[in-house]
Amino acid sequence: MSTWKLLQRRCYDLLSHKSSLLIIVIAFTCTFIGIIHFGEVWLAWSKEKYEAVFHSFNDNILGKSFQRKLCQHVPIDVVYTWVNGSDPIFINNLEKYVPMNDVNAAKSRFNDKDELRYSLRSLEMYAPWIRHVYIVTNGQIPNWLDMDNQRMTLITHDDIFINHKHLPTFSSPAIETHIHNIPGLSDKFLYFNDDIFLGNEIWPEDFITQTGGQKIHLAWPVPDCSDVCPWIWVGDGSCDTVCNTTTCEYDGGDCNSTNHITDSQMINEDFDYPFKILENNNNKETLRLFELLKDKNTQTVNYFNSKIPQLRKLKYINTPTTSTSSTSRRTEKLKLKLNKRKKLNTTINNNNIVIDKSKYKLKKIKEKNDDIINLINPNDQTNKLKIKNNKKLNKKLDTYAESLLYVNHIFNSVYGFERRKVPAHMPHLIDRNIIIELQKKFNNEYYKTSSHRIRNSKDMQFAFTYFYYIISEKIIESTNKIFDIFDTDKSGTWSDREIRTLLTRMYDLPLDYSLVIDFESIILNCSKNIKFDDVNDVPSGERYLDSTLPIVTRNLINKCTGIIDKIKKFGQISKYHHEIIKAGKNEIFEMLTSNVSHTVQILDNIRRQPKKFICLNDDLDPDKKMENDIVRALLNDFYRALYPLRSSFELPAQYRNRFSNRHDLFEWRKSRIRARNILLLLVTLLIFFTIYHIFHQTIKRFLRYRSLSTLNI
């Protein structure tokens, strides 16, 4: 109690002091400032630490929180490319810069059927977690688009093209080359064509793996280099004469060193290609074929099919032979290859392949190296240099297919021959950093693509190059890391069990005992010629009872070139994590024709079971105007059935944009701002003069009073 009394007396003494009030005010002020400062620091810290976790779930086109549904909360934007082909300015520019006889400049390619409007509706319905939408145009504005929407930005080609000499452009591959240059675009973004719609909920997990890698949806194979040479024959290690052409890249170099019979030279029940007859021009059936070609301009392959039983009895002449061991291995390989060709036989026999006699003149048949029939010795390198401007028997491909072959050729030369497929028609998740690296590696090719006014056969196809760059790019690991992969017990040595595991990954199963002996003999030879340090603490049981191997250390493997050559393939690791998914489960791709009943059936099938990604391409016949009008009406009704509600990106139904071009809109906005500033200046001057007029007498009186006071002093 005495302590409490003492404390009271001291407080009274302090308060009775003449500076006590000042001390109290200073103390309270410091306390208040400290609390405010700490609160600001705490708020800033909280915002910095937790905004990425909590606020990012609300940063989307609807402004709603998806914290309970989103696992990947990285910001993802959407990029659309769009054009209005009916715009008079666009048509004039197209006629000015592009020859109208070019099939890629057809006005039907640029028709707008309001796909973008309904694609945005589907985006808001099934992917509202998207942060922002960018629409890339040549400056055109859809008349229904709300330009004041804060979650949408209209981008022109001038904003993203580095070289403005390439503008104007009417090529979608050229535009796609630059979409990653959009200012403010997220590091990962979804690229939509305006004819792609969503039919069900999608989430980032549809595009990103659990480890942050890329999901790649692949659909149909790249078109074959010719009708008679599929890509699976190219670069497979055996010479196929029909593939030894410029378009098929000279069979991937297989014919450069082949001196024995090849499987493309064999006629059997599963492989009845008619052009094989031409390789034996001494046969009676061949001579009869030539007579037919003389009489008619074209002759179908059906003639061959009727003569195949007799032709199978024919023997090849002057066929080089090989040793017994190489022949047996060759035979096994040919059996596997011919089994693959069984599937092709039915397709080829059903196709109406036509042979033009102009391609096979009798006088030059022994001298000519055609893109389909190669009668010149494939090992003759001088003949390959003479092959230029070869004619093609295979059917005419469209520009898109030709550009796929062009890119496939580039990737074959850089990454090796591979049976590649085309990405599915769906939205593609793109990483800006990867696309920048890709374009640096193929800088010249992308520059050419950017310079094309319209689609070109030498375009770098955007999705195809991007995904196969992810698939093909490798990191070369050192031999030490390869050693560690198979050193599962971390002993610093390879046991017999670990070597067995290595061999199962190197060779086809079941393992041939000769392969095991061969591998062990290389290790034994290296151990005799290479001195290596002793290894301490080697686990017991490293060797089998009948094993003759020494202790296989890291040092031994690093110095044994024979082993390094065999295991170096394990050092090629994918640079980018990815997962390849077979397309078809979540995608619908349909080509709409002028056939009304067929179109109705397609649209009804989609209505019945809509998948996540819907792509409807226009392949209408321009000569059937009445049917096309019906198809367009059916298509519009289909869109309104699936996406009836107006999205936040649209103006109300009674409004339309006044301007059809962004340049005109910006000029009008500048004029409006200029007029507003002038009006504000005039109002400010009016207010000033009004105030002065009301109070000028008072001001004069005040000034006179001040001057008199000065004089009195």
C-alpha positions in Angstrom: 0.0 0.0 0.0 2.9 2.3 0.8 4.3 1.7 -2.7 1.1 2.7 -4.3 1.0 5.9 -2.2 4.6 6.7 -3.1 3.7 6.3 -6.8 0.8 8.7 -6.4 2.9 11.3 -4.8 5.5 11.1 -7.6 2.7 11.5 -10.2 1.4 14.6 -8.3 4.8 16.1 -8.1 5.3 15.6 -11.9 1.9 17.1 -12.7 2.6 20.1 -10.4 5.8 20.9 -12.3 5.5 23.8 -14.8 6.6 21.6 -17.8 4.4 18.6 -17.0 1.8 19.5 -19.6 4.4 19.8 -22.3 5.9 16.4 -21.3 2.5 14.7 -21.4 1.7 16.2 -24.8 5.1 15.0 -26.2 4.6 11.5 -24.8 1.2 11.1 -26.2 2.3 12.4 -29.6 5.2 10.0 -29.8 3.0 7.1 -28.8 0.4 8.1 -31.4 3.0 8.4 -34.2 4.6 5.1 -33.2 1.3 3.3 -33.4 0.5 4.9 -36.8 3.9 4.1 -38.2 3.8 0.5 -36.9 0.3 0.1 -38.4 1.5 1.3 -41.8 4.4 -1.1 -41.7 2.2 -3.9 -40.7 -0.4 -3.1 -43.4 2.3 -2.9 -46.1 3.9 -6.1 -44.9 0.5 -7.9 -44.9 -0.3 -6.6 -48.4 3.0 -7.7 -49.8 3.0 -11.1 -48.2 -0.6 -12.1 -48.6 -1.9 -10.2 -51.6 -0.4 -12.8 -54.0 -2.2 -15.5 -52.0 -5.6 -14.0 -51.4 -6.1 -11.0 -53.6 -5.0 -12.8 -56.8 -8.0 -15.1 -56.6 -10.2 -12.0 -57.0 -8.1 -10.5 -59.9 -10.2 -11.8 -62.8 -12.8 -10.6 -65.4 -15.7 -11.1 -62.9 -13.9 -9.8 -59.8 -15.1 -12.8 -57.8 -13.0 -14.9 -55.5 -12.0 -18.4 -56.8 -9.9 -19.3 -53.8 -11.8 -22.5 -53.2 -11.5 -23.7 -56.8 -8.1 -22.5 -58.1 -5.0 -24.4 -57.4 -2.8 -22.5 -59.8 -3.3 -18.9 -58.9 -0.7 -17.4 -61.3 -2.2 -14.6 -63.4 -3.3 -15.9 -66.8 -4.5 -13.6 -69.6 -6.3 -14.4 -72.8 -5.2 -13.2 -76.3 -7.6 -13.2 -79.2 -6.8 -12.4 -82.9 -9.8 -11.0 -84.9 -10.5 -9.4 -88.2 -13.6 -8.0 -89.9 -13.3 -9.1 -93.5 -16.3 -6.9 -94.6 -14.7 -3.6 -93.6 -14.2 -1.5 -96.8 -10.8 -0.2 -95.6 -9.6 -3.7 -95.0 -10.8 -4.9 -98.5 -9.1 -1.9 -100.1 -5.8 -2.7 -98.3 -6.1 -6.3 -99.2 -6.5 -5.6 -102.9 -3.7 -3.0 -102.8 -1.0 -5.2 -101.2 -2.0 -8.8 -102.2 -2.8 -10.3 -105.6 -6.4 -11.3 -105.6 -5.7 -14.4 -107.6 -3.9 -15.9 -104.5 -6.1 -18.5 -102.8 -4.9 -17.2 -99.4 -6.3 -13.8 -100.2 -9.9 -15.0 -100.7 -12.3 -12.7 -98.9 -14.1 -15.7 -97.5 -11.1 -16.4 -95.3 -11.8 -13.2 -93.4 -15.5 -13.4 -93.0 -16.8 -12.5 -89.5 -19.8 -14.4 -88.2 -19.8 -12.9 -84.7 -17.7 -15.8 -83.4 -15.7 -13.4 -81.2 -18.8 -12.2 -79.4 -19.9 -15.8 -78.5 -16.4 -16.9 -77.7 -16.1 -14.1 -75.1 -19.5 -15.3 -73.7 -18.2 -18.8 -73.4 -15.0 -17.5 -71.7 -17.0 -15.6 -69.1 -19.3 -18.6 -68.5 -16.6 -21.3 -68.2 -13.3 -19.5 -67.4 -14.1 -16.5 -65.3 -10.8 -16.8 -63.4 -9.0 -15.2 -66.4 -7.3 -11.9 -65.4 -7.5 -9.9 -68.6 -8.5 -10.2 -72.2 -6.5 -8.7 -75.1 -8.0 -8.5 -78.6 -5.4 -8.1 -81.4 -6.8 -6.5 -84.6 -5.5 -4.3 -87.4 -7.2 -1.4 -85.6 -10.8 -2.6 -86.3 -13.4 -2.4 -83.5 -16.4 -4.8 -83.3 -19.5 -2.7 -83.2 -20.8 -4.5 -80.1 -17.6 -4.4 -78.0 -17.6 -2.3 -74.8 -14.4 -0.3 -75.1 -14.7 1.0 -71.6 -14.4 -2.4 -70.0 -11.4 -2.3 -67.7 -10.8 -6.0 -68.2 -10.4 -5.7 -71.9 -7.7 -4.0 -74.1 -7.8 -3.7 -77.8 -4.3 -4.1 -79.3 -3.3 -3.1 -82.9 -0.6 -4.6 -85.0 1.4 -1.3 -84.7 1.6 -2.0 -80.9 3.3 -5.3 -81.2 5.2 -5.5 -84.5 8.8 -4.7 -84.1 9.4 -3.9 -87.8 6.6 -1.7 -89.1 7.7 -2.3 -92.7 6.0 -5.6 -92.4 2.6 -3.9 -92.0 -0.1 -4.1 -93.1 -0.3 -7.8 -92.8 -3.2 -10.2 -93.5 -1.3 -13.3 -92.3 -2.3 -14.9 -89.0 1.1 -16.7 -88.6 2.8 -13.3 -89.0 0.6 -11.8 -86.3 1.0 -14.7 -84.0 4.8 -14.2 -84.2 4.4 -11.0 -82.2 1.5 -11.5 -79.8 3.9 -12.0 -76.8 5.0 -8.4 -77.3 1.6 -7.1 -75.9 2.4 -4.6 -73.1 1.3 -5.8 -69.7 0.6 -9.4 -70.8 1.0 -12.1 -68.2 4.0 -14.5 -68.4 1.6 -17.3 -69.1 -1.3 -16.6 -71.4 -4.0 -18.5 -73.3 -4.1 -17.9 -77.1 -7.6 -18.2 -78.6 -8.7 -18.1 -82.2 -12.0 -16.4 -82.5 -13.6 -19.6 -83.8 -12.8 -21.5 -80.6 -15.4 -21.8 -77.9 -15.7 -23.4 -74.4 -18.4 -25.9 -73.8 -17.6 -26.8 -70.2 -15.6 -25.4 -67.2 -11.9 -25.2 -67.7 -9.1 -24.5 -65.2 -5.4 -24.0 -65.3 -4.9 -27.7 -64.6 -6.2 -28.4 -68.1 -3.0 -26.8 -69.4 -0.4 -27.0 -66.6 0.8 -30.2 -64.9 1.1 -30.5 -61.1 4.8 -29.8 -61.3 4.3 -26.6 -63.4 5.0 -28.2 -66.7 3.2 -27.9 -70.0 0.3 -30.2 -71.1 0.6 -30.7 -74.9 -2.5 -32.0 -76.8 -1.5 -33.6 -80.1 -4.0 -34.6 -82.7 -3.4 -35.8 -86.3 0.0 -36.5 -87.9 1.9 -34.1 -90.1 1.1 -34.7 -93.7 3.4 -37.2 -95.4 6.1 -35.8 -97.7 4.4 -37.7 -100.6 1.5 -40.1 -101.3 3.9 -43.0 -101.5 6.3 -42.2 -98.7 5.1 -41.9 -95.2 7.3 -40.2 -92.6 7.8 -43.4 -90.7 10.0 -44.6 -93.5 12.2 -41.6 -93.5 15.3 -41.8 -91.3 14.5 -45.3 -90.1 17.9 -46.8 -91.0 16.9 -48.5 -94.2 16.9 -47.1 -97.8 13.5 -46.6 -99.3 13.9 -45.7 -103.0 10.6 -43.8 -103.2 11.6 -41.7 -100.3 15.0 -40.7 -101.8 13.7 -37.4 -103.0 14.0 -33.7 -102.2 10.6 -33.5 -100.7 11.3 -36.5 -98.5 14.7 -35.2 -97.6 16.5 -38.1 -99.3 15.1 -40.7 -96.9 16.8 -38.9 -94.1 20.2 -40.0 -95.4 19.3 -43.7 -95.2 20.3 -44.2 -98.8 23.8 -42.7 -98.5 25.4 -45.9 -97.3 23.0 -48.7 -98.1 24.4 -51.4 -100.4 21.9 -54.1 -99.9 18.3 -54.8 -100.8 15.9 -52.5 -99.0 12.4 -53.1 -97.8 10.9 -50.5 -100.2 12.1 -52.7 -103.0 10.2 -55.8 -101.8 6.8 -56.8 -103.1 4.7 -58.8 -100.8 1.1 -59.3 -100.0 1.0 -56.5 -97.5 2.7 -53.9 -99.8 1.4 -53.8 -103.3 2.4 -50.3 -104.4 2.0 -50.1 -108.2 5.1 -48.0 -108.8 7.3 -51.0 -108.0 6.5 -52.4 -111.4 8.3 -49.6 -113.1 11.5 -50.6 -111.4 11.6 -53.7 -113.6 11.3 -52.4 -117.1 12.4 -55.7 -118.5 9.2 -57.5 -117.4 6.3 -58.1 -119.8 3.8 -56.6 -117.4 5.9 -53.4 -117.3 6.0 -53.1 -121.1 2.3 -53.6 -121.2 1.9 -50.8 -118.7 4.0 -48.5 -120.9 1.8 -49.2 -123.8 -1.2 -48.2 -121.7 0.4 -45.0 -120.8 1.1 -44.2 -124.4 -2.6 -44.6 -125.3 -4.1 -42.7 -122.5 -3.3 -39.6 -120.6 -4.0 -41.2 -117.2 -4.5 -44.7 -115.9 -5.7 -45.6 -112.5 -3.9 -48.0 -110.2 -6.8 -50.5 -110.4 -5.0 -52.1 -113.3 -2.1 -53.0 -111.0 -4.3 -54.5 -108.3 -5.6 -57.1 -110.9 -2.1 -58.0 -111.9 -0.5 -58.2 -108.5 -0.8 -62.0 -108.1 1.3 -62.5 -111.3 3.7 -59.8 -110.3 4.4 -61.4 -106.9 6.1 -64.3 -108.8 8.6 -61.9 -110.4 12.1 -61.8 -109.1 14.4 -58.9 -108.7 17.5 -58.9 -110.8 21.0 -57.8 -109.8 20.2 -57.7 -106.1 23.3 -57.3 -104.0 23.7 -59.7 -101.1 25.0 -59.2 -97.6 26.6 -61.4 -94.9 24.5 -63.9 -93.0 24.5 -62.0 -89.7 23.6 -58.6 -91.2 20.9 -60.3 -93.4 19.2 -61.9 -90.4 19.1 -58.6 -88.5 17.9 -56.9 -91.6 15.2 -59.4 -92.0 13.9 -58.9 -88.5 13.9 -55.2 -89.0 12.0 -55.5 -92.3 9.4 -57.7 -90.7 8.7 -55.0 -88.1 8.6 -52.3 -90.7 6.3 -54.2 -93.1 3.9 -54.9 -90.2 3.5 -51.1 -89.9 2.8 -50.9 -93.5 -0.1 -53.3 -93.3 -2.3 -50.5 -92.1 -1.4 -48.4 -95.1 -2.2 -51.0 -97.7 -6.0 -50.7 -97.4 -5.8 -46.9 -97.7 -3.6 -47.0 -100.7 -5.6 -49.6 -102.6 -8.8 -47.6 -101.9 -7.4 -44.3 -103.1 -7.9 -43.3 -106.7 -4.2 -42.7 -107.4 -3.7 -41.4 -110.9 -0.5 -41.7 -112.9 0.2 -39.0 -115.4 2.1 -40.3 -118.4 3.8 -37.0 -118.8 5.7 -37.8 -115.6 7.0 -41.1 -117.0 8.2 -40.7 -120.5 9.7 -43.9 -121.9 12.7 -42.3 -123.5 13.8 -40.7 -120.2 12.6 -43.2 -117.7 16.1 -44.5 -117.1 17.6 -41.1 -116.7 15.0 -39.2 -114.7 15.0 -38.9 -110.9 11.5 -38.0 -110.1 10.0 -37.1 -106.7 8.0 -40.4 -106.8 10.2 -42.8 -108.8 13.9 -42.9 -108.2 15.6 -45.0 -110.8 19.0 -43.6 -110.2 21.5 -45.3 -107.9 20.7 -43.9 -104.5 24.4 -44.0 -103.5 25.4 -41.8 -106.4 25.9 -38.4 -104.7 26.5 -36.5 -108.0 23.0 -37.3 -109.2 21.4 -35.8 -106.1 23.0 -32.4 -106.9 21.3 -32.4 -110.3 17.8 -32.8 -108.9 16.1 -29.5 -109.0 12.5 -28.4 -109.4 11.2 -31.9 -109.2 7.6 -32.6 -110.2 5.1 -34.0 -107.7 2.6 -36.8 -108.1 1.0 -36.3 -104.7 -2.0 -34.2 -104.4 -1.8 -30.4 -103.9 -1.7 -29.5 -100.3 -3.1 -26.2 -98.9 -0.8 -23.5 -97.5 -1.3 -24.6 -93.9 -0.2 -28.2 -94.7 2.8 -27.0 -96.7 3.9 -24.8 -93.8 3.7 -27.8 -91.5 6.0 -29.7 -93.8 8.3 -26.7 -93.9 8.6 -26.5 -90.1 8.9 -30.3 -89.9 11.8 -30.1 -92.2 13.5 -27.5 -90.1 13.0 -29.5 -86.9 14.2 -32.7 -88.6 17.5 -30.9 -89.5 17.9 -29.5 -86.0 16.5 -32.2 -83.7 16.5 -35.3 -85.9 13.8 -37.2 -87.7 10.6 -37.8 -85.7 7.0 -38.7 -86.4 5.4 -35.4 -85.4 1.7 -34.5 -84.9 -0.2 -31.3 -85.2 -1.5 -29.7 -81.9 -5.2 -29.9 -81.3 -7.5 -27.1 -82.3 -8.0 -25.6 -78.9 -6.7 -22.7 -76.7 -2.9 -22.9 -76.3 -1.2 -22.0 -73.1 2.0 -20.0 -74.0 4.9 -19.1 -71.9 6.4 -15.7 -73.0 9.9 -16.6 -71.9 9.9 -19.8 -73.9 8.5 -18.2 -77.0 11.3 -15.5 -76.7 14.0 -18.3 -76.6 12.3 -20.1 -79.5 12.4 -17.0 -81.7 16.0 -16.3 -80.8 17.0 -19.8 -82.0 15.1 -19.5 -85.2 15.4 -15.8 -85.7 15.7 -15.8 -89.6 12.7 -18.1 -90.0 10.5 -16.0 -87.8 11.7 -12.8 -89.5 10.5 -14.3 -92.9 7.2 -15.3 -91.3 6.7 -11.8 -90.0 7.4 -10.3 -93.4 4.7 -12.3 -95.2 1.6 -10.3 -96.2 -0.6 -13.4 -96.3 -0.2 -17.1 -95.4 2.8 -18.6 -96.9 4.1 -22.2 -97.3 7.3 -21.1 -95.4 5.5 -19.8 -92.3 6.6 -20.9 -88.8 3.3 -22.3 -87.5 2.9 -20.9 -84.1 1.5 -23.7 -81.9 3.4 -26.5 -83.8 6.8 -24.8 -83.4 6.2 -23.8 -79.8 5.1 -27.3 -78.6 7.7 -29.2 -80.5 10.4 -26.8 -79.2 9.3 -27.7 -75.7 9.4 -31.4 -76.6 12.7 -31.4 -78.5 14.9 -29.1 -76.4 17.3 -31.1 -74.3 19.8 -30.5 -71.5 23.0 -32.5 -71.8 24.0 -33.9 -68.5 27.5 -35.0 -67.5 28.6 -38.6 -67.3 28.8 -38.2 -63.5 25.1 -37.4 -63.3 24.3 -40.4 -65.6 26.4 -42.6 -63.2 24.4 -41.3 -60.2 21.1 -42.1 -61.9 21.9 -45.8 -62.0 23.9 -45.9 -58.7 20.7 -46.4 -56.7 22.4 -47.5 -53.5 24.7 -44.4 -53.6 27.8 -46.6 -53.0 29.9 -44.9 -55.7 30.0 -48.1 -57.7 27.8 -50.0 -60.1 26.7 -53.4 -58.9 25.6 -56.2 -61.3 22.0 -55.5 -60.5 22.4 -51.8 -61.4 24.2 -52.7 -64.6 21.3 -55.0 -65.4 18.9 -52.2 -64.9 21.0 -50.0 -67.2 21.0 -52.7 -70.0 17.2 -53.1 -69.8 16.8 -49.4 -70.6 19.4 -49.5 -73.4 18.1 -52.5 -75.4 14.8 -54.1 -76.4 13.5 -56.8 -74.2 14.0 -59.7 -73.8 17.7 -59.0 -73.4 20.0 -60.8 -75.7 22.8 -62.5 -73.8 25.3 -61.4 -76.4 24.5 -57.8 -75.6 25.3 -58.3 -71.9 28.6 -60.0 -72.7 29.5 -57.2 -75.1 28.8 -54.6 -72.5 30.8 -56.4 -69.8 33.7 -57.0 -72.1 34.0 -53.2 -72.7 34.2 -52.7 -68.9 36.8 -55.4 -68.6 39.0 -53.9 -71.3 38.7 -50.5 -69.8 39.6 -51.8 -66.3 42.8 -53.3 -67.7 44.0 -50.2 -69.5 42.8 -47.6 -67.0 44.2 -47.2 -63.5 41.6 -46.0 -60.9 41.6 -45.3 -57.2 40.6 -47.9 -54.7 37.0 -47.6 -53.4 36.4 -47.9 -49.7 33.3 -49.2 -48.1 32.0 -51.1 -51.1 28.8 -52.8 -50.1 28.9 -56.6 -49.9 27.0 -58.5 -52.6 27.9 -56.1 -55.4 28.8 -58.9 -57.8 27.0 -62.1 -58.7 28.7 -65.4 -57.9 29.7 -66.0 -61.5 30.5 -62.4 -62.3 33.9 -61.5 -63.8 33.5 -57.7 -63.5 35.9 -55.5 -61.5 34.7 -52.8 -59.2 32.9 -50.3 -61.6 33.7 -46.9 -60.2 32.8 -43.4 -61.4 36.4 -42.9 -62.5 36.3 -46.0 -64.6 33.1 -45.0 -66.4 34.4 -41.4 -67.0 37.5 -42.7 -68.7 35.9 -45.5 -70.7 34.9 -44.0 -74.0 33.1 -47.2 -75.1 30.7 -47.0 -72.2 30.3 -43.3 -72.5 29.1 -43.7 -76.1 26.5 -46.2 -75.1 25.1 -44.3 -72.1 25.2 -40.8 -73.4 21.6 -40.9 -74.5 20.6 -41.0 -70.9 22.2 -37.6 -70.5 19.7 -35.9 -72.7 17.0 -34.6 -70.4 14.1 -32.4 -71.5 14.7 -28.8 -70.8 11.1 -28.1 -70.2 8.7 -30.3 -68.2 5.8 -31.4 -70.3 3.2 -34.1 -70.6 1.9 -35.3 -74.0 -1.8 -36.0 -74.1 -3.7 -37.6 -77.0 -6.3 -35.2 -78.3 -9.9 -36.1 -78.7 -11.2 -36.5 -75.2 -11.9 -32.8 -74.5 -11.8 -31.3 -78.0 -14.3 -31.1 -80.9 -13.1 -29.9 -84.3 -15.5 -29.8 -87.2 -15.4 -28.4 -90.7 -18.8 -26.9 -91.7 -19.7 -27.4 -95.3 -22.6 -26.1 -97.4 -24.4 -29.4 -96.8 -27.3 -28.3 -94.6 -28.3 -31.7 -93.3 -24.7 -32.6 -92.4 -24.3 -29.2 -90.6 -27.4 -29.8 -88.6 -26.1 -33.3 -87.5 -22.8 -31.8 -86.5 -24.4 -29.0 -84.4 -26.9 -31.4 -82.8 -24.1 -33.7 -81.8 -22.3 -30.8 -80.1 -25.5 -29.7 -78.3 -26.0 -33.2 -77.0 -22.5 -33.5 -75.4 -20.5 -30.4 -75.6 -16.8 -30.9 -74.8 -14.5 -28.4 -73.1 -13.1 -27.0 -76.4 -15.2 -26.5 -79.5 -13.7 -25.4 -82.8 -15.9 -24.8 -85.9 -14.1 -24.1 -89.1 -15.8 -22.6 -92.2 -15.4 -24.6 -95.4 -18.4 -23.4 -97.3 -18.7 -23.5 -101.0 -18.9 -19.9 -102.3 -21.0 -21.0 -105.3 -23.8 -22.2 -103.0 -25.1 -18.9 -101.7 -28.6 -20.2 -100.6 -27.2 -23.1 -98.7 -24.6 -20.9 -97.1 -27.2 -18.5 -95.8 -29.1 -21.4 -94.2 -25.9 -22.8 -92.7 -25.0 -19.3 -91.2 -28.5 -19.0 -89.8 -28.2 -22.4 -88.2 -24.7 -21.5 -86.8 -26.1 -18.3 -85.3 -28.9 -20.2 -83.7 -26.5 -22.7 -82.3 -24.4 -20.0 -80.7 -27.4 -18.3 -79.2 -28.6 -21.7 -77.8 -25.3 -22.4 -76.0 -24.4 -18.8 -75.0 -27.6 -16.7 -74.7 -26.5 -14.3 -72.0 -24.7 -11.0 -72.8 -21.2 -10.8 -71.4 -19.6 -7.9 -69.7 -17.6 -7.3 -72.8 -20.6 -6.3 -74.9 -22.5 -3.1 -75.1 -26.3 -3.2 -74.3 -28.3 -4.4 -77.2 -29.6 -0.9 -78.1 -26.1 0.6 -78.5 -23.4 0.3 -81.1 -19.9 1.7 -81.4 -19.8 4.9 -83.3 -16.3 4.2 -84.7 -15.1 1.0 -86.5 -11.4 1.8 -86.1 -9.4 2.4 -83.0 -7.5 5.3 -84.7 -10.8 7.2 -85.2 -11.9 6.5 -81.7 -8.6 7.8 -80.2 -8.8 10.9 -82.4 -12.3 11.5 -81.1 -11.2 11.0 -77.5 -8.3 13.5 -78.0 -10.7 16.0 -79.5 -13.1 15.4 -76.6 -10.3 15.9 -74.0 -9.2 19.0 -75.8 -12.7 20.5 -75.9 -13.1 19.6 -72.2 -9.9 21.3 -71.2 -10.9 24.4 -73.1 -14.3 24.4 -71.5 -12.7 24.0 -68.0 -10.4 27.0 -68.7 -13.3 29.1 -69.8 -15.4 28.2 -66.7 -12.4 28.9 -64.5 -11.9 32.4 -66.1 -15.6 33.1 -65.8 -15.6 32.2 -62.1 -12.5 34.3 -61.5 -14.0 37.4 -63.1 -17.3 36.9 -61.4 -15.7 36.8 -58.0 -13.5 39.8 -58.8 -16.6 41.8 -60.0 -18.5 41.0 -56.8 -15.7 41.7 -54.3 -13.6 44.3 -56.2 -15.0 47.2 -54.1 -14.2 45.4 -50.8 -10.7 44.6 -52.1 -10.0 48.2 -53.0 -11.2 49.4 -49.6 -9.0 46.8 -47.8 -6.0 47.9 -49.9 -6.7 51.6 -49.1 -6.9 50.8 -45.3 -3.6 48.9 -45.4 -1.9 51.9 -47.1 -3.3 54.4 -44.5 -2.1 52.3 -41.6 1.3 52.3 -43.0 1.3 56.1 -43.3 0.1 56.6 -39.8 3.0 54.6 -38.5 
